[in-house]
Amino acid sequence: MGVCCMYFGRTTGVIMKKALSYILSADCLSGKLMLACIYALAYDFMYENFVYKLFGYIGNMDYVEMGVENRVLWILLSVLPFAAYKGLTKISSFFSLFLYLFVYLPFVHAIFVAYNISQLQIYSYCLAMMVIMISLFKLGGEWTLLRDIVVKPQVSLRTIEIITLVLTLLFVAIAHNSMHFVNIFTQSGDMYAYRAQNSEVEYLGGVAYVRGCLFGAFYPFLLVSYLRMKRRKMALLPLIGYFLLFAVDMQKMTFLMPFALIFMYYVISLNEDKICNYLHSFMMVCILILSLVLYIFQDDEIVFTLAAIVLLRTVCVAGWLTQFYIHFFNENPYTYYSHINIVNYITEAYPYSEPLGRVVAYGSQNANANFFLTDGVAACGLIGIIVIGVFFAIVLLFINSISARYKKSDIFIMFMPTIAYFLNTSIFTTMLSNGLFVLILLVVCSKNVTNNMNYETIEER
């Protein structure tokens, strides 16, 4: 009898494990939709009871209780695009997963709970975003419109190392008088003070492009290359480079980025196929658990600080910034892309005296936001969202093509700094000032050790 019970218990455990694995995989449609629904409902709860309740005083942050009809529509619009997600098949699906969690879901929710927005604007904005989100997921699946792109002759890794060294020395030579080293956890006051101080130093503006190229292109590219070659001592050099950048810009993202890159590299390398199939579930479940723990124990001062970083500044930031931008541009003129320096240099048509982020927040803060807000809503409202959505899809198609010869684990990590910028800045700023354009050149032109296939195979295609 005891043997039968043990056998039954083991059999049941195996069945449950297999069932759970299937439900959490990207292959299970019902599992994806159920998880997305749970995540959306949890997001709504956290936004209302933590973000809006405790930080609503910031202004232009709303939470209007949804009626039954609007709540059902909100759930449908939030969940349905995720049916098109098929796992991490290409670099575009990696981008799209982050955009879905940290841009699309907060955007749709923010529209539905915003004050003084017409039903026409709610439905038109959300439907446009839904079509764009589905299309972006499709780019990672069956949509392949461009052939694999390789530029010859290829640039050697040594050449890239020399260029990186020269740019780093140039950065240090210009910015060394503005470098400070602080503990980001215990000296946050000093960090913010140095950041504000350095932002007013005129000569640092000249190295902003150098800093962007190093942060978003050269350092992640070399870091992945060294890790792939198992040259771990050399991998320390990009880390030192990131710390030098942090000593000037005083951004937490700059300090934490190299650790995130290394962690994600080894996690994905453990079992690339499983990570590609289960990353969405892992991210959603981790965010849900972490959010719940932080909410329950928020009375503790340290936990509250962490909760503000995770919930207010990371998970929900795109939501309340969506309300900032929509409220502002419902009453003020669009920029028609004159917020982009090159466009404004030609047209001189930018209608405001301050940068876009400060204008939208009425000078209270620098409300930098994702490109659907800066290059979409701010540029031309609904039309702007559609235009920038199509442009972004074209960019992803091109990146898919140039990255086909790379291992997924490598190319995903190389583009992580780019994803971080996409969630927080204009797409044109990311391309021109934060290294995306340079990274694309490195990926397409380099004779790199991370190649996933030989050139003959590519030429035969």
VMD Tcl script that draws the C-alpha trace (Angstrom):
set ca {
  {0.00 0.00 0.00}
  {2.84 2.33 0.96}
  {4.65 1.59 -2.28}
  {1.50 2.38 -4.26}
  {1.10 5.70 -2.43}
  {4.72 6.64 -3.13}
  {4.33 5.72 -6.79}
  {1.08 7.68 -7.02}
  {2.69 10.67 -5.33}
  {5.67 10.64 -7.66}
  {3.46 10.21 -10.71}
  {1.24 13.08 -9.62}
  {4.29 15.27 -9.02}
  {5.70 14.51 -12.46}
  {2.35 15.23 -14.12}
  {1.96 18.52 -12.25}
  {5.52 19.54 -13.11}
  {4.95 18.81 -16.80}
  {1.60 20.60 -16.74}
  {3.13 23.66 -15.06}
  {6.04 23.66 -17.50}
  {3.62 23.60 -20.42}
  {1.38 26.33 -19.00}
  {4.34 28.65 -18.38}
  {5.92 28.05 -21.79}
  {5.57 30.35 -24.77}
  {3.88 27.50 -26.66}
  {0.80 27.48 -24.42}
  {-1.72 30.08 -25.58}
  {-4.07 29.72 -22.60}
  {-1.12 29.88 -20.19}
  {0.20 33.09 -21.74}
  {-3.21 34.77 -21.70}
  {-3.91 33.68 -18.10}
  {-0.53 34.93 -16.88}
  {-0.94 38.22 -18.74}
  {-4.40 38.67 -17.19}
  {-3.08 38.04 -13.66}
  {-0.18 40.41 -14.25}
  {-2.51 43.16 -15.57}
  {-4.84 42.85 -12.56}
  {-1.90 42.94 -10.15}
  {-0.54 45.99 -11.96}
  {-3.90 47.74 -11.56}
  {-3.90 46.99 -7.81}
  {-0.34 48.24 -7.29}
  {-0.93 51.35 -9.34}
  {-4.05 52.31 -7.40}
  {-2.94 51.35 -3.90}
  {0.73 52.28 -3.98}
  {1.68 54.56 -6.87}
  {-1.43 56.76 -7.02}
  {-2.26 56.60 -3.32}
  {1.21 57.61 -2.13}
  {2.58 59.65 -5.04}
  {-0.53 61.15 -6.64}
  {0.49 64.54 -5.25}
  {3.08 64.76 -8.07}
  {0.27 66.07 -10.26}
  {-1.27 64.93 -13.56}
  {-1.39 61.41 -12.13}
  {-4.91 59.94 -12.15}
  {-6.82 56.89 -11.09}
  {-10.47 56.92 -12.13}
  {-12.26 53.70 -11.20}
  {-13.21 51.74 -14.33}
  {-16.77 50.61 -14.90}
  {-17.55 47.01 -15.81}
  {-17.56 47.67 -19.56}
  {-14.28 49.59 -19.55}
  {-12.65 47.04 -17.25}
  {-13.51 44.20 -19.62}
  {-12.22 46.17 -22.62}
  {-9.04 47.07 -20.72}
  {-8.37 43.41 -19.91}
  {-8.97 42.35 -23.51}
  {-6.76 45.07 -24.97}
  {-4.05 44.28 -22.41}
  {-4.02 40.52 -22.88}
  {-4.82 39.82 -26.55}
  {-1.53 41.05 -28.08}
  {0.38 38.56 -25.96}
  {-1.21 35.73 -27.95}
  {1.15 36.68 -30.80}
  {4.25 36.15 -28.63}
  {6.07 32.93 -29.60}
  {9.08 33.06 -27.31}
  {12.48 34.64 -27.91}
  {13.03 33.57 -31.49}
  {14.89 36.69 -32.65}
  {16.31 39.88 -31.15}
  {13.05 41.68 -32.04}
  {11.06 39.39 -29.75}
  {13.47 40.28 -26.92}
  {12.77 43.98 -27.51}
  {9.03 43.35 -27.84}
  {8.75 41.40 -24.57}
  {10.24 44.30 -22.60}
  {8.09 46.81 -24.45}
  {4.98 44.77 -23.70}
  {5.65 44.59 -19.95}
  {7.10 48.05 -19.34}
  {5.48 50.21 -22.03}
  {2.37 48.68 -23.59}
  {0.59 47.39 -20.47}
  {1.23 50.61 -18.48}
  {0.16 52.74 -21.48}
  {-3.18 50.99 -21.97}
  {-3.93 50.97 -18.24}
  {-3.03 54.65 -17.88}
  {-5.42 55.63 -20.67}
  {-8.33 53.76 -19.11}
  {-7.88 55.22 -15.61}
  {-7.01 58.76 -16.72}
  {-9.26 61.71 -15.92}
  {-10.94 63.87 -18.56}
  {-10.05 61.76 -21.62}
  {-12.75 61.05 -24.18}
  {-13.87 57.53 -25.03}
  {-12.82 58.15 -28.65}
  {-9.27 58.99 -27.55}
  {-9.13 55.99 -25.22}
  {-10.21 53.50 -27.89}
  {-8.24 55.01 -30.79}
  {-4.96 55.24 -28.84}
  {-5.31 51.75 -27.36}
  {-6.34 50.08 -30.62}
  {-3.42 51.69 -32.43}
  {-1.02 50.50 -29.73}
  {-2.54 47.00 -29.80}
  {-2.06 46.65 -33.57}
  {1.53 47.89 -33.25}
  {2.26 45.50 -30.36}
  {0.88 42.51 -32.26}
  {2.96 43.47 -35.31}
  {6.12 43.75 -33.21}
  {5.54 40.26 -31.78}
  {4.99 38.96 -35.32}
  {8.42 40.28 -36.32}
  {9.93 37.76 -33.94}
  {7.91 34.93 -35.46}
  {6.94 34.32 -39.04}
  {7.56 37.81 -40.45}
  {10.99 37.96 -42.10}
  {11.10 40.57 -44.84}
  {14.87 41.11 -45.12}
  {17.68 38.68 -45.88}
  {20.58 38.25 -43.48}
  {22.97 41.17 -43.89}
  {26.77 40.92 -43.65}
  {29.23 43.66 -44.64}
  {32.68 42.68 -45.94}
  {35.55 43.09 -45.30}
  {34.98 42.53 -41.60}
  {36.58 44.71 -38.91}
  {38.80 42.80 -36.48}
  {38.21 42.65 -32.75}
  {41.63 44.24 -32.18}
  {40.56 47.29 -34.19}
  {37.42 47.62 -32.07}
  {39.53 47.33 -28.90}
  {41.81 50.14 -30.06}
  {38.88 52.42 -30.92}
  {37.32 51.70 -27.51}
  {40.57 52.49 -25.72}
  {41.00 55.77 -27.59}
  {37.42 56.85 -26.84}
  {37.78 55.91 -23.16}
  {41.01 57.88 -22.80}
  {39.38 60.84 -24.56}
  {36.43 60.68 -22.18}
  {38.69 60.56 -19.11}
  {40.92 63.36 -20.40}
  {37.98 65.71 -20.87}
  {35.85 64.73 -17.87}
  {38.43 63.82 -15.19}
  {37.85 67.04 -13.21}
  {34.17 66.13 -12.85}
  {34.68 62.55 -11.69}
  {33.44 61.48 -8.26}
  {33.12 58.06 -6.68}
  {30.19 57.47 -4.32}
  {28.32 54.54 -2.79}
  {24.96 54.45 -4.59}
  {23.25 52.85 -1.59}
  {24.56 55.01 1.28}
  {25.50 58.27 -0.44}
  {22.49 58.89 -2.66}
  {22.33 62.54 -1.60}
  {25.89 63.16 -2.77}
  {25.19 61.23 -5.97}
  {22.21 63.42 -6.91}
  {24.16 66.56 -6.01}
  {27.09 65.58 -8.22}
  {24.69 64.63 -11.02}
  {23.05 68.06 -10.92}
  {26.45 69.74 -10.70}
  {27.88 67.87 -13.69}
  {24.77 68.49 -15.78}
  {25.60 72.20 -15.71}
  {29.24 71.80 -16.76}
  {29.46 73.03 -20.34}
  {32.53 71.09 -21.47}
  {30.85 67.76 -20.57}
  {28.32 68.31 -23.35}
  {31.09 67.61 -25.83}
  {31.68 64.08 -24.53}
  {28.00 63.10 -24.32}
  {28.17 61.29 -27.66}
  {31.40 59.55 -26.66}
  {29.80 58.44 -23.42}
  {26.72 57.14 -25.30}
  {28.82 55.15 -27.78}
  {30.85 53.55 -24.99}
  {27.84 52.77 -22.80}
  {25.50 51.47 -25.48}
  {27.86 49.97 -28.05}
  {31.57 49.39 -27.41}
  {31.46 48.21 -23.79}
  {28.60 45.67 -24.15}
  {30.05 44.43 -27.45}
  {33.50 43.81 -25.97}
  {32.10 42.40 -22.73}
  {30.13 39.73 -24.59}
  {33.09 39.00 -26.88}
  {35.43 38.44 -23.92}
  {32.93 36.28 -22.08}
  {32.38 34.18 -25.23}
  {36.17 33.69 -25.56}
  {36.38 32.94 -21.81}
  {38.81 35.82 -21.36}
  {37.39 36.77 -17.98}
  {40.30 39.01 -16.99}
  {39.78 41.06 -20.15}
  {36.06 41.21 -19.32}
  {37.01 43.34 -16.31}
  {38.06 46.17 -18.62}
  {34.51 47.05 -19.83}
  {33.40 46.94 -16.17}
  {36.08 49.49 -15.27}
  {34.92 51.56 -18.23}
  {31.34 51.57 -16.93}
  {32.56 52.74 -13.51}
  {34.42 55.61 -15.18}
  {31.22 56.63 -16.95}
  {29.32 56.40 -13.67}
  {31.88 58.66 -11.98}
  {30.68 61.44 -14.30}
  {26.98 60.86 -15.03}
  {26.12 59.52 -11.53}
  {23.31 57.37 -12.98}
  {22.38 54.19 -11.12}
  {21.71 52.49 -14.44}
  {25.32 53.10 -15.49}
  {26.63 51.54 -12.28}
  {24.35 48.50 -12.37}
  {24.41 47.83 -16.12}
  {27.64 45.74 -16.28}
  {26.44 43.50 -13.46}
  {23.09 43.03 -15.20}
  {24.83 42.18 -18.47}
  {27.08 39.56 -16.88}
  {24.23 38.05 -14.85}
  {21.92 37.79 -17.87}
  {24.71 36.40 -20.05}
  {25.35 33.46 -17.73}
  {21.65 32.88 -17.05}
  {20.80 32.66 -20.76}
  {23.92 30.58 -21.47}
  {22.84 27.91 -18.95}
  {20.05 26.70 -21.20}
  {19.36 29.00 -24.10}
  {16.32 27.13 -25.42}
  {14.55 27.02 -22.04}
  {15.30 30.65 -21.27}
  {13.94 31.68 -24.66}
  {10.76 29.70 -24.02}
  {10.18 30.67 -20.38}
  {11.67 34.14 -19.89}
  {8.28 35.85 -20.11}
  {6.89 33.69 -17.29}
  {10.02 34.13 -15.20}
  {9.88 37.92 -15.52}
  {6.16 38.18 -14.81}
  {6.22 35.84 -11.82}
  {9.29 37.56 -10.34}
  {7.72 41.01 -10.72}
  {4.46 39.77 -9.18}
  {6.19 38.17 -6.18}
  {8.58 41.08 -5.63}
  {5.78 43.65 -5.91}
  {3.63 41.74 -3.41}
  {6.46 41.42 -0.88}
  {7.39 45.10 -1.19}
  {3.76 46.17 -0.84}
  {3.17 44.05 2.27}
  {6.32 45.25 4.05}
  {6.32 48.85 2.79}
  {6.16 50.28 6.33}
  {9.85 49.52 6.70}
  {11.90 52.51 5.52}
  {14.37 50.51 3.44}
  {11.61 48.37 1.91}
  {9.62 51.50 1.06}
  {12.62 52.93 -0.76}
  {12.99 49.71 -2.73}
  {9.24 49.68 -3.43}
  {9.45 53.22 -4.81}
  {12.31 52.18 -7.11}
  {10.65 48.97 -8.31}
  {7.01 50.06 -8.53}
  {7.04 53.82 -9.04}
  {10.23 54.17 -11.08}
  {10.37 50.86 -12.99}
  {7.18 48.81 -13.33}
  {4.65 51.67 -13.37}
  {6.71 54.64 -14.55}
  {5.47 54.41 -18.15}
  {1.89 54.52 -16.85}
  {1.96 57.78 -14.95}
  {4.22 59.38 -17.57}
  {1.62 58.44 -20.19}
  {-0.91 60.51 -18.27}
  {1.59 63.38 -18.01}
  {2.10 63.47 -21.79}
  {-1.51 62.95 -22.81}
  {-2.85 65.61 -20.44}
  {-0.20 68.09 -21.52}
  {-0.58 67.61 -25.27}
  {-4.36 67.59 -25.13}
  {-4.00 71.27 -24.18}
  {-0.73 72.31 -25.83}
  {0.73 72.15 -29.36}
  {2.53 69.06 -30.66}
  {6.23 69.27 -31.45}
  {5.98 67.67 -34.92}
  {9.38 66.09 -34.19}
  {11.05 69.45 -33.61}
  {12.06 68.10 -30.16}
  {14.78 66.24 -32.10}
  {17.81 68.53 -32.25}
  {18.57 67.91 -35.93}
  {14.97 68.62 -36.96}
  {14.80 71.75 -34.84}
  {18.14 72.94 -36.22}
  {16.59 72.87 -39.70}
  {13.05 74.03 -38.92}
  {13.50 76.09 -35.73}
  {9.91 75.06 -34.99}
  {10.19 73.72 -31.41}
  {7.33 75.49 -29.60}
  {8.75 75.48 -26.07}
  {11.61 77.17 -24.24}
  {12.67 74.10 -22.23}
  {13.47 70.47 -23.11}
  {10.47 68.19 -23.64}
  {10.81 66.29 -20.36}
  {10.79 69.45 -18.25}
  {8.00 71.08 -20.25}
  {5.64 68.13 -19.78}
  {6.27 68.09 -16.01}
  {5.89 71.90 -15.83}
  {9.48 72.22 -14.59}
  {8.95 70.03 -11.51}
  {11.19 67.24 -12.85}
  {12.73 65.90 -16.06}
  {9.98 63.55 -17.27}
  {11.93 61.65 -19.91}
  {9.79 58.85 -21.30}
  {9.67 56.01 -23.82}
  {9.58 56.76 -27.54}
  {5.83 56.10 -27.90}
  {5.32 59.16 -25.69}
  {8.18 61.41 -26.84}
  {8.19 60.51 -30.55}
  {4.52 59.52 -30.66}
  {2.12 61.42 -28.40}
  {4.31 64.53 -28.10}
  {5.14 64.63 -31.80}
  {1.65 64.28 -33.29}
  {-0.77 62.44 -31.00}
  {-2.42 59.36 -32.53}
  {-0.72 59.88 -35.90}
  {2.61 60.16 -34.10}
  {2.07 56.83 -32.35}
  {1.36 55.10 -35.67}
  {4.33 56.74 -37.42}
  {6.86 55.89 -34.71}
  {5.42 52.38 -34.39}
  {6.02 51.72 -38.09}
  {9.49 53.26 -37.91}
  {10.41 51.10 -34.90}
  {9.18 47.97 -36.69}
  {11.48 48.78 -39.62}
  {14.40 49.24 -37.23}
  {13.68 45.86 -35.63}
  {13.47 44.16 -39.04}
  {16.91 45.52 -39.87}
  {18.37 44.46 -36.50}
  {16.90 40.96 -37.00}
  {18.73 40.72 -40.31}
  {22.15 41.86 -39.10}
  {22.03 39.68 -35.97}
  {21.18 36.35 -37.63}
  {24.80 35.12 -37.50}
  {25.07 35.65 -33.73}
  {24.07 33.41 -30.87}
  {20.89 34.55 -29.16}
  {22.56 34.71 -25.76}
  {25.20 37.07 -27.16}
  {23.06 39.38 -29.24}
  {20.42 39.72 -26.50}
  {23.05 40.93 -24.02}
  {24.68 43.32 -26.49}
  {21.37 45.11 -26.97}
  {20.32 45.27 -23.31}
  {21.60 48.85 -22.83}
  {19.63 49.81 -25.95}
  {16.47 48.31 -24.48}
  {17.04 50.26 -21.26}
  {17.23 53.47 -23.30}
  {14.17 52.62 -25.41}
  {12.13 52.40 -22.20}
  {13.20 55.88 -21.15}
  {14.12 58.08 -24.13}
  {13.30 59.06 -27.69}
  {14.17 56.45 -30.30}
  {16.22 59.06 -32.16}
  {18.17 59.96 -29.02}
  {18.86 56.26 -28.50}
  {20.09 55.85 -32.07}
  {22.18 59.00 -32.40}
  {23.32 59.83 -28.86}
  {23.20 56.57 -26.91}
  {25.07 54.20 -29.16}
  {22.44 52.20 -31.08}
  {23.66 53.32 -34.50}
  {27.27 52.51 -33.56}
  {26.25 49.13 -32.13}
  {24.48 48.27 -35.39}
  {27.70 49.07 -37.26}
  {29.72 46.88 -34.89}
  {27.32 43.96 -35.26}
  {27.13 44.11 -39.03}
  {30.78 44.92 -39.74}
  {32.77 42.98 -37.13}
  {34.74 39.79 -37.55}
  {33.53 38.64 -34.15}
  {34.04 35.47 -32.12}
  {30.33 35.26 -31.36}
  {29.37 34.24 -34.90}
  {26.63 31.61 -34.90}
  {27.33 30.40 -38.44}
  {30.04 30.77 -41.06}
  {30.00 33.31 -43.85}
  {29.63 30.70 -46.58}
  {26.31 29.64 -45.09}
  {25.14 33.25 -45.10}
  {26.22 33.82 -48.67}
  {24.40 30.73 -49.82}
  {21.20 32.17 -48.44}
}
mol new
graphics top color blue
foreach p $ca { graphics top sphere $p radius 0.5 }
foreach p [lrange $ca 0 end-1] q [lrange $ca 1 end] { graphics top cylinder $p $q radius 0.2 }
display resetview
